[in-house]
């Protein structure tokens, strides 16, 4: 689960100080990852695990910069089947909004409606001992203070290789 920064105006080679003026608002992003896709083959692991149909759910709405008084102090949480797995605050993020937007704008032009995912709090299932991976019928709820909540029920889908996903 991550906070999404939604771009409002074109940004290319912006400074950290200019970056905030390019943000339209914030949203919840469930940065779902298909770990079995990441662990197979020899191609880059991030793209394979992040780009399945329906990834990543965003919303339920956009909190504009005038509606979210302090985006640097929002609570973040995620539960699986009622068990709290992740809890954090945006104040604990490694990089500021300005640093994130500025950095990304050095490599690509950001356009209105682009979304930058800012990073996840501690508690990702793969990092637990033993690891915890989602399975069919798991119910995931997540939220960000001031931006609402999401709920997804995971299902098994057969792909072309007849593997459960």
N, C-alpha and C positions, 0 to 999 in steps of 0.2 A: 504494500500500500504506500502510496506516495502523494505528495502535494504536486499538482500540476500548475505551472505558470503558463497562462494563456497570453500570447503576444497580441498587441493591439495595433501597433504601427511597425512598418518595415524597419528592420534593424540590421545593419552591416557595419562591422568594425566599430562598435560603440564602446565607449569607456564605461568603467564601473559606475561612475557618477551619472552618466546619461541613461544607463540601462533601465532604471525604474520607470522612466517616462515611456518606455516601449511595452510595459506590461498592462494588459487590459483587465486582468483579474486572475482568479485562482479557482481550481476545481480539485475534486478527489479523483485519483487514478488508481485502479487496481492493476498493478504491474504484474499480471499473471505470467508465469514462465513455465513452459513445458520442459521439465528437466531431462526427460528421456531423449528428447530431440537434441538437447545441448551435449549430451554425452556420447552421441553416435556420430560416425563419419569423421572426416578431416576438414570440413569447411568451418568457417568462423562460427563459434558456438552461440554468440548472442543473438544473431539474426534468426537462426533456426528455432530458438526457444521462445522468442518474443513476438513472432509474426503470425500466429495461428488465427484462423477466423474468429472474430469476437474478442480478440485481445487488443488493447487493454480497455476494459470498461471505464468510462469517465462520467462524471456528474454525481449527483442528479442535476446540478445547476452550476452556473458561473457566479462567483462572488466577485463583484467588481472592486477596483482599488478604492473607491469611495465607500463601499459597504464593509470591507474588511479593515477595521481600524489598525490592527497590529498583526500583519502576516508573519512577523518574527516570533510570535508567541501563541501558536495554535496547537491544540492537542491533537494527536494522531493515535488511532487504535485500530486493531484488527483482531477478530475472534474467529475460530474455527469450531463449529459445533458447540458454541457457547463457551469455549475455553479461550481466554485472552492470550493471544500469542505475541502481539506487538503493542507496545505503548511507547509513545515518545512525544516530543514537542519540537516544533520548527526551530525553537531557539537552540536546539542541540545540533543543528545541521552544520556540516563542516564548512560549507561555502555559503555566502550571502546571496540574495536574489541578484544583486548587481554583478557579483562575480560570475554567477552562472550564466546570465544573459550575455554579459560582455564576452566571456570565454567562447560560448557557442557561436556568437556573431562573428568571431574571428575566422571561423571555418566554413560558415554557410550563411546565406541571407535568410533572416527570419522574417516571415510574412504574417499578416493578421490571421488569427485563428490557429497558428502553429502552437503546439503544446510542448513544453519542456518538462520532463519528469525530474524531480529534484533529489531523489534518493529515499531509501526506505529506512525506517527505524530498526533497531536491533530486534531479533526474534524470528528471522526468516527460517522457515521449516528446514531447508537444506543445511543450515548451520547448527541445528539442534543435535544433541547426542542422546539417543539415536536420532537420525534425520527423520523429519515428518513430512511426508509428501501427501498432497491432496488426492482423494480418490472419489469415485462416483458416489453421489448422495451427500458428500460433505457440503455443509452450509457455511459460507464465509460472509461475515458482516464486517464492515469497516466504516470509519468515519473520521472527519476532520472538524474540529470545533468551528461553528459558524458556516459550514459548507454542507451539512447534512450527512447522510449515511447511504451506503450501498449494501445490497444483499444479493449474493449469487449462490445457486445450488449447482454443484458440478455434476456433470453427466458423463457417461462413457460414450465415445464416438468412435466408430471403426473408420480407419483411414484406408488408403489404397493398399497398404501392406498388411491389412487385416490385423492390426495391433490396436489394443485399447488405448485411448488417449483421454 
